[in-house]
Amino acid sequence: MSINQLFLPVALLCAVACAACDKPKTPTAAGELTVEIGSVAPLTGPQAHFGKDNENGARMAIEDANARGVMIAGHKAHFELLSEDDQADPKTATIVAQKLVDAKVNGVVGHFNSGTSIPASKIYSDNGIPQISPSATAVSYTAQNIKTAFRVIANDSQQGKALGEFSTNTLAAKRIAVIDDRSAYGQGLADEFIKSIQASGAQIVAREFTTDKAIDFTAVLTSIKSKRPDLLFFGGIDTQGVPMVKQLKALGLNVKFVMGDGGQTPKLLDLAGSAAEGVYASLPGRPLEKMPSGQSFAQRYEAKYKQHIQLYAPYCYDAVNVMIAAMQKADSIDPAKYLPELAKITHGGVTASISFDSKGDIKNGVVTLYQVQSGKWHPLYTTDAEALTPAH
């Protein structure tokens, strides 16, 4: 057999496969319409606990939609979740995004990180695929004039403002040190926090940087200690927050320690132990028990997955359902047809009533401030458009 003869069947198979990829999704013989929704988050590495939490929330929404029998264009829709691991790495995120584009997904829920959501958003935009992030808070994500990018949580401008006002007005901080991990999320949130602090008249006595891989902060904390701050803000996530809070206590750095949503996790409580007591953190949205369907969602989630919600599973659940609701309103799973409906939708979700402004940000986004008390995250205040109000 010649080499050409050997490869001819393979070539034919590839051609058939490629032709199949190019065909639009049509109803199956059973009359079902297959709808594929991508889910992207870090499923391996130090942020895998966040990624699995996001995936779990999205999968619950997919299963619920299939159970209730969603009808689109006169056909019962069968939803499938295409889950991908971007490893919290921007380069990997673009590879995964292109993979989902090539798979002709009908929409994407993700990514988890701002630093992965932003580069991926350009690929989705170029191909007209709607993207709803359940957790990317960087202001720049929706400031790109991209019509396919949305988020279902408050952004870092809102979160940074709330954290800054809480630090100066409620915690009465006067001398503030700031560290960030140089990620799009950590640096962006720290920048917004500093804007709020400067507007209040308080003093930034130190602005330091680390990386999102670091675990030894002795040198930077020793430098900060010499500046005599009364509050330390860290823009980063729990995997760095845990060693940082332990090391600042070991160094005798007696300051209030404040983080954003990357620190408001069960993992920080578990790994930091008693060192976490008194730590403050923010989280976009209302406390779970005050969300429209938060308590029932949490009960179902914990019964299904045998673990507590980390952070954003309810927002992933809502992101999937908002996308499905837009498809129903458009009576189409074609991204070009349901995207206009997504932009103007109002949907009653688990977390809130969801609608988007012209940039793709959620309207009326709120932020809640928490403190660790007796080993648990205790809600203190929730922001509205103008002020902090007690969360309990």
C-alpha positions in Angstrom: 0.0 0.0 0.0 1.4 3.4 -0.9 1.7 6.2 1.6 -0.9 8.2 -0.3 -3.3 5.2 -0.1 -2.6 4.9 3.6 -3.5 8.5 4.3 -6.4 8.7 2.0 -9.0 7.2 4.4 -7.6 9.4 7.2 -7.9 12.5 5.0 -11.4 11.6 4.2 -12.3 11.1 7.8 -10.8 14.5 8.7 -12.7 16.2 5.9 -15.9 14.6 7.1 -15.2 15.6 10.7 -14.4 19.2 9.7 -17.5 19.4 7.6 -19.5 18.2 10.6 -17.9 20.9 12.7 -19.0 23.6 10.2 -22.6 22.5 10.2 -24.9 24.6 12.5 -26.5 22.8 15.4 -29.8 21.3 14.3 -32.5 19.4 16.2 -31.7 15.7 16.8 -33.9 12.9 15.5 -35.7 13.0 18.9 -36.4 16.7 18.2 -34.0 18.0 20.8 -31.8 21.1 20.2 -28.3 20.7 21.5 -26.9 23.8 23.2 -23.3 23.9 24.3 -22.1 26.4 27.0 -18.5 26.7 27.8 -17.3 27.0 31.4 -13.7 28.2 32.0 -11.8 28.4 35.3 -8.6 27.2 37.0 -9.3 23.5 37.7 -5.7 22.6 38.5 -3.1 24.5 40.6 -3.4 26.7 43.7 -6.7 28.3 42.6 -8.4 25.0 41.7 -10.8 25.3 44.7 -12.2 28.5 43.1 -12.4 26.8 39.7 -14.2 23.7 40.8 -16.7 25.9 42.7 -17.4 27.8 39.6 -17.8 24.7 37.5 -20.1 23.2 40.1 -22.4 26.2 40.0 -22.5 26.1 36.2 -23.2 22.4 36.1 -26.1 22.7 38.6 -27.7 25.3 36.2 -27.2 23.0 33.2 -28.8 20.1 35.0 -31.7 22.2 36.3 -32.4 23.5 32.8 -32.5 20.0 31.3 -34.8 18.9 34.1 -37.3 21.6 33.6 -37.5 21.1 29.8 -36.6 24.5 28.2 -38.2 25.1 24.8 -36.5 27.2 22.1 -37.7 27.6 18.6 -40.3 24.9 19.1 -37.8 22.3 20.2 -36.8 21.0 23.6 -33.3 22.2 24.3 -30.7 19.9 25.7 -27.9 21.8 27.4 -24.3 20.5 27.7 -21.4 22.0 29.7 -18.0 22.1 28.0 -15.7 22.7 31.0 -12.1 23.8 30.4 -9.1 24.5 32.7 -7.2 27.8 32.0 -4.9 27.3 35.0 -5.4 30.9 36.0 -2.9 31.7 33.2 -3.6 34.4 30.6 -1.8 32.5 27.8 -3.6 29.3 28.5 -6.9 31.2 28.7 -6.5 32.3 25.1 -5.8 28.8 24.0 -8.8 27.5 25.8 -11.0 30.4 24.4 -10.0 29.5 20.9 -10.8 25.8 21.6 -14.3 26.8 22.6 -14.7 29.0 19.6 -13.6 26.1 17.4 -16.1 23.9 19.1 -18.8 26.4 18.2 -20.2 26.9 21.7 -23.3 28.9 22.0 -21.9 31.0 24.9 -19.3 31.0 27.6 -19.5 31.4 31.4 -16.1 32.5 32.6 -13.3 33.1 33.1 -12.7 33.1 36.9 -9.8 35.6 37.0 -9.7 39.1 35.6 -6.3 38.3 34.1 -7.7 35.5 32.1 -11.1 36.9 31.3 -9.7 40.0 29.6 -7.5 38.4 26.9 -10.1 35.7 26.3 -12.8 38.3 25.9 -11.1 39.6 22.7 -11.3 36.1 21.1 -14.9 35.6 22.0 -15.7 39.1 20.8 -14.0 38.5 17.4 -16.2 35.5 17.0 -19.5 37.0 18.3 -19.8 34.6 21.3 -21.4 36.1 24.5 -19.2 35.8 27.6 -20.6 36.2 31.1 -18.0 36.3 33.9 -19.3 35.3 37.3 -16.2 36.6 39.1 -13.9 38.9 37.1 -14.0 42.2 38.8 -11.4 44.3 37.0 -12.8 47.5 35.7 -11.0 47.0 32.4 -12.8 43.8 31.5 -16.0 45.7 30.5 -14.2 48.9 29.6 -12.9 47.6 26.2 -16.0 48.6 24.2 -16.7 44.9 23.6 -20.4 44.1 23.2 -20.1 40.4 24.1 -18.6 40.8 27.6 -20.8 40.8 30.7 -20.5 40.2 34.4 -23.0 39.4 37.1 -21.1 41.0 40.1 -20.0 44.4 41.1 -16.7 45.6 39.7 -13.5 46.7 41.4 -14.4 50.4 41.2 -17.4 49.6 43.4 -15.5 47.2 45.6 -12.5 49.4 46.0 -14.7 52.4 46.9 -16.6 50.3 49.5 -13.3 48.9 51.0 -11.7 52.4 51.2 -14.7 54.0 52.8 -15.1 51.2 55.2 -11.4 51.4 56.1 -11.4 55.1 56.8 -14.9 55.8 58.1 -15.7 52.6 60.0 -12.2 51.3 61.0 -10.9 54.9 61.4 -7.6 54.0 59.7 -5.2 57.0 59.2 -2.0 55.4 58.0 -2.5 52.7 55.4 -0.1 50.3 53.7 -1.0 48.5 50.5 0.4 45.3 48.9 -0.8 43.8 45.7 0.1 40.6 43.7 0.6 42.4 40.3 -2.3 40.4 38.8 -5.0 42.2 36.8 -7.3 41.6 39.8 -5.0 42.4 42.7 -3.4 45.5 41.2 -6.7 46.8 39.8 -8.5 46.4 43.2 -5.6 48.0 45.0 -5.6 51.0 42.7 -9.3 51.5 43.2 -8.9 51.1 47.0 -6.1 53.8 47.0 -8.3 56.2 45.0 -11.0 55.9 47.7 -8.4 56.3 50.5 -6.9 59.4 48.9 -10.4 60.9 48.5 -10.9 60.5 52.3 -7.7 62.3 53.2 -6.0 59.3 54.9 -2.4 58.6 54.2 -0.9 55.8 52.1 2.4 55.2 53.9 3.6 52.3 51.7 2.7 50.7 48.4 4.4 47.4 47.9 4.2 44.6 45.3 4.6 40.8 45.3 3.5 38.1 42.9 0.6 35.7 42.8 3.0 32.8 43.4 4.9 34.2 46.5 4.5 32.6 49.9 7.2 34.4 51.9 6.4 38.0 52.7 8.8 38.6 55.6 10.9 41.2 53.8 8.0 43.3 52.5 6.2 43.1 55.8 9.3 44.1 57.7 9.7 47.1 55.5 6.0 48.0 56.0 6.3 47.7 59.8 8.9 50.5 59.8 6.2 52.8 58.3 4.0 52.3 61.4 0.7 51.7 59.5 -2.6 51.0 61.4 -4.1 49.1 58.5 -2.7 46.8 55.8 -4.7 46.1 52.6 -3.7 43.2 50.4 -5.0 42.9 46.8 -4.7 39.2 46.1 -6.3 35.9 46.9 -6.5 33.5 49.8 -3.5 31.3 48.8 -1.2 34.4 49.5 -3.5 35.8 52.2 -3.0 32.8 54.5 0.8 33.0 54.8 0.7 36.8 54.8 -1.7 37.0 57.8 0.4 34.4 59.7 3.7 36.2 59.0 2.4 39.7 60.0 1.3 38.3 63.3 4.7 36.5 63.8 6.5 39.8 63.1 4.3 41.6 65.7 2.8 43.9 63.0 -0.4 44.9 64.9 -2.6 46.2 62.1 -6.0 45.7 60.8 -5.7 43.3 57.8 -8.1 43.9 54.9 -8.6 42.0 51.7 -11.0 41.9 48.8 -13.2 39.1 47.6 -10.1 36.9 46.8 -9.7 36.4 50.6 -13.3 35.9 51.7 -13.2 32.2 51.5 -13.7 29.1 53.7 -10.1 28.1 52.6 -8.6 31.1 54.3 -10.4 30.2 57.6 -9.3 26.6 57.3 -5.6 27.2 56.6 -5.0 30.4 58.6 -6.7 29.1 61.7 -6.6 31.4 64.7 -4.5 33.9 62.7 -7.6 34.7 60.6 -9.5 36.0 63.6 -10.3 39.7 63.0 -9.4 39.7 59.3 -11.7 41.9 57.1 -12.7 41.2 53.5 -15.3 42.2 51.0 -17.4 40.2 48.6 -19.6 41.6 45.7 -23.2 40.9 46.3 -25.4 40.4 49.4 -24.7 37.8 52.1 -25.9 34.3 50.9 -28.7 34.3 53.3 -30.0 37.6 52.0 -29.9 36.7 48.3 -33.3 36.1 46.8 -32.7 32.3 46.7 -29.4 32.0 48.4 -30.2 29.7 51.3 -32.1 27.2 49.2 -29.3 27.2 46.6 -26.7 26.7 49.3 -28.6 23.7 50.7 -28.9 22.1 47.3 -25.2 22.8 46.5 -24.0 21.3 49.8 -26.2 18.3 49.5 -25.0 17.6 45.9 -21.2 18.3 46.3 -20.7 17.6 50.0 -18.8 20.9 50.5 -19.5 24.5 51.2 -19.7 27.2 48.5 -16.2 28.8 48.1 -17.3 32.1 46.5 -18.9 32.4 43.1 -21.0 29.2 42.5 -24.3 31.1 42.8 -23.1 33.7 40.3 -22.1 30.9 37.8 -25.5 29.4 38.3 -27.1 32.8 37.5 -24.8 33.4 34.5 -25.9 30.2 32.8 -29.5 30.9 33.5 -29.3 34.5 32.3 -27.8 33.2 29.0 -30.6 30.6 28.7 -33.3 33.2 29.4 -31.9 35.4 26.6 -32.0 32.4 24.2 -35.6 31.9 25.2 -36.5 35.5 24.6 -34.8 35.5 21.2 -36.3 32.0 20.5 -32.8 31.1 19.2 -29.5 29.7 20.3 -27.6 31.6 17.7 -25.3 34.0 19.5 -25.9 36.8 17.0 -29.7 36.6 17.6 -29.8 36.2 21.4 -27.0 38.7 22.2 -29.3 41.7 21.8 -31.8 40.1 24.2 -29.0 39.4 26.7 -27.9 43.1 26.6 -31.4 44.3 27.6 -32.6 41.4 29.8 -34.0 41.5 33.3 -33.7 38.2 35.1 -34.6 37.1 38.6 -31.6 35.1 39.8 -30.4 33.3 42.9 -28.1 36.3 43.7 -30.2 39.3 42.6 -32.3 40.7 39.8 -29.9 40.8 37.0 -29.7 43.4 34.2 -26.8 45.0 32.5 -25.7 48.6 31.7 -24.3 49.6 28.3 -20.8 48.3 29.2 -22.0 44.9 30.3 -21.7 45.6 34.1 -24.5 44.5 36.3 -26.8 47.3 37.3 -27.1 48.2 41.0 -24.2 46.0 42.0 -23.6 45.9 45.8 -20.7 44.9 48.0 -20.7 43.3 51.5 -18.0 43.8 54.1 -17.2 40.9 56.4 -15.0 40.1 59.4 -13.8 36.8 60.8 -15.4 36.4 64.2 -15.1 33.1 66.2 -13.7 31.4 63.1 -16.5 32.4 60.7 -17.1 35.1 58.2 -19.6 37.5 59.7 -21.3 40.1 57.5 -21.0 43.7 58.8 -22.3 46.1 56.1 -23.7 46.0 52.6 -23.2 49.0 50.3 -26.0 50.5 48.2 -25.3 53.2 45.6 -24.4 55.8 48.3 -23.6 54.3 51.7 -23.0 51.4 53.9 -26.0 49.8 55.7 -25.8 47.0 58.3 -25.9 43.6 56.8 -27.8 42.0 59.6 
